[in-house]
Amino acid sequence: MLLLKYSGDLCSFIKKEVRRGFLFLLFVFVFTMLIGLSLDWDEFYDPAFIPNARFAFIEFKLLPILTVLIIYILLKKYRNNNDVKSQFFTGSKLVKGFLFLMYPCLIYMSLWSLSIVPIKYMAVHRLGEIWSKEYLLTSIGVCCSDYGNQCIKLNLLDLSTKKNYSIRWYLDTKELQTLKNKKINLVGEKSYFGYLVNEIQW
């Protein structure tokens, strides 16, 4: 009887562990797919987007705070867990130091792809209020090879706030390269977190 009870408890424990492992793998798979789809969409559509103060708060303040908070919670929970240390922090001191820097970056990029990219997605697919504003085209740069030969990087100065922005643009590139240090008018749509540029006038 004791053996049967022990066998039953063992089977129940194994089933729970298998179920828990399956759910964990399913969560990791879905989470990874969401991140991958978000980054692929952002790279493929590459919307010309000028952020406002709300967007900047999320990207440069809220996300770093959440990253630090997640790291603190994980360290507090798994600091003395030898299994976690052996799985995620193995190798020499140099490797461990690299991993300590890499994991926060991975956490931040995950949060970024699941928050910033959806904001841009909503701006592109949700019709907003018509918007236009004049900027000073301070300089023109070259995009990295991933964006193709037709891409140029426009560095803009907001004449009212004196803040600098940059967008990638694919149309009328030859004409725009002659407008350095001249005023151009951006036309697009206004969203809650920024401005989507659909057209450039000069």
Protein Blocks (a to p, Z undefined) as FASTA:
>chain_A
ZZmmmmmmmmmmmmmmmmmmmmmmmmmmmmmmmmmmmmmmmmmnopacdddfklmmmmmm
mmmmmmmmmmmmmmmmmmmmmklmmmmmgcjfklmmmmmmmmmmmmmmmmmmmmmmmmmm
mmmmpccdddddddddfbccdddfknojkbccdddddfklopacddddfehklmmmmmgo
iacdddddddfkbccdfbdcZZ
